[in-house]
C-alpha cells in the first residue's frame, strides 16, 4: 500500500509542476501573441495557436493534479479537500490558494470557447484576470510544494516564469494608449436671412 501511496503523490506532484510550468509558458505566448508575435509559415505561425494548446494542456494537468491526490493514502484529502479551497489539512492556505487558482485558470481558459456569447470586449477584459490566477498558482507551488528547497525545483519554476513576469510587467506597466477623437472643425457661420 505504501508504494501505491507514493505513486499517487509522485504523479500528483509531477502533474502540478507540469501544470504551473505550462501555464507560465502559456502566459508568455499569450502576451507575445497580443503583441503580434509571428513564428513563421504554417499552422503555428502565430502564438495564439500555441497559447491555446498550452492552455488546454494546463487545464488537463490541473484536473489530473487534483484528482490524483484522491489516491494518496497518506494525505487523504477527500473530495472536499481537493474541491473546496482551504479545507485540506495539509498546508491549508497554500493548497486553498492552489484550488482557487485552479478554478480560475480552468474557467477563464474554457471561457475562450464562449467568447461570442460573453462578448469579445467583455471576454478580453475577463481574460486579463488569468494573470492573477496564474500568479496565485505560482505562489501555491512555492508554498505547498515539498520540493521547494531543491535547486531543480527553482529552475523548473523560474525559467518559464521570469519571462512571463517580465512580459506582464511590460503589459501592465506600459502607459495606456488613449484614442482621442479628432478635433472637430468649427462649422462656418450660416448667413442670416437665407
N, C-alpha and C positions, 0 to 999 in steps of 0.2 A: 504493500500500500504506500509506503514511503516513496518508492520510485515513481509511482503514478502521481503523487502529490507534487513531486519535483518537476515532472514533465509539464503539468498544467501551469505551475508557477513560471517555469522557464519559457514556455510558449506564450503565456500572457505577457511576461516581461519583454520578450522579443517583439511581439506584435505592437506593444506600447511604444517601444523605442523606434520601431519602423514607422509607426503612425506619426509621431512627432517629427521625425526626420523628413518623411514625405510631405507633411504639412508645411514644414519650413521651405522645402524646395518649391512646393506649390505656391506659397506666398510670393516667392521670388518670381516665378513665371507669371503669376497674376499681375504683379506690379510692373514687370517688364513689358507684358503684352499691352497694358494700359498706356505704355509709352511708345507703342508701335513696334515692338520687337519683331524682327523678321529673321528667320533662321535659314532661309533658302527655299528652293522649289520643293514641291511635293505636299503631301497631306499635313506634315508638321511644319509648314512654312512660317507659321506664327506661333507665339507662345500660348495662345488660347486653347488650342487642342491639347497641348501637353499639360497645361494648367487643369483642364477638365479631367484628363486621365489621372493625374496625380491626386486630384480632389476625390475622385471615386475610389481610388486605391486607399486613400487615407480613411475614408468613411468605412470601408470594409475592414481595415485594420483596427479602427476604433471599436467597432462592434465585436470583432474577434477578441480584442484585448479584454473587454469586459466579460464576455461570455466564457472565455477560458478560465477566468478566475472562479467561476462556479464549480469547477472540478478540483480546485485547490483544497485538499483536506486539512491543511494547517490553518489557512486563512479563513475558510468557511464564511464567505461574505453573505451568502444567501442572495436571493433576488433583490431584496430591498437594499442590500449593501452595494450592489453594482448599479442600481437604478435610481436610488434616492440620494441626492447629494448630502454629504456629512453624516450618513448613517453607518458607514463601515467602521468597525472598531480599530482597524489598522490606520494610523495617521489620518484621522477623520477630516481634518482641514484640507490636507493635501489631496486625499482621494476625492473629497467632495468637490474640490476645485477641478479635478480631472473629469468627474461626471458632468459638472456644469459645462466645462469647455467641450466635452464630447457631444452633448446635446446641441450646443450652439453651432459647432462645426458641421454636424450632420444636417441639422435643419437648414442652415444657411447654404450648405453645399447643395442639398437637394432642391432648394428654392430656385436654383438656376433653371430648372425644368418647368417652373411655374411663373417665370418672369413675365410672360404675356398676360397672365391673369392678374399678377401683382401690379403690373405697370412697370415699364422699363426704368423710368426715373426713380420710382419708389424702390424698385429692386436694387438699383445701383447704390442708393443710399443705405439700404439694409445690408448689402453685401460688404460695405466698409466695416461693419461690426465683426466680420470674420477675423480681423486683426486682433480684436480684443479677446476672442475665444482662443485664437492661436497662442497669444501670449499667456493666457490662463493655462493652456495645455502645457506650455513650456515650463511654467512655474510648477505645475503638477509633477512633471518629470523630474525636476530638481528636488522637490520636497518629498515625493513619495518613492522615488527610485532608490532601491537598495544599493545600486552600483555607483551612486553619485560620487563617491570618493575615488573612483578609478579614473585614471587618465584617459583610457579609451572611451569611457562614457562622455567625458567632457568634449573630447574630439568629435564624437558622433553627434552630440547635441550642437556644438558651437560651429562646426564647419558650415553646415547649411543655414544656421540661424543668424550668424553675423551678417552675411549679405542681406538676409531678409530684414533684419533690424535697420541696416543702413538704408535700404530702399524704402522702408516705412518712414524713416526719418526724412528722407528726401521728399516723399509723397505728402506727408502731413506737415512738414516744416516749410515747404515752399509757399511763397505768397500766392494766394488765390488770384487767378486772372478774373477780372471782372469785365464784363462787356457792358459798355455804356452805349446808350442809344446815340446815334449820330445827331449832332445838334441840328435842330430844325431851322430852316431859313425863315426869317420873317416874311410873311406874305405882303406883297405890295398893297398899299392902301387902295381901296376901291374908290374910284372917283365918285363924288356925291352927285346925286341927281340923275344917275343913269339907271 
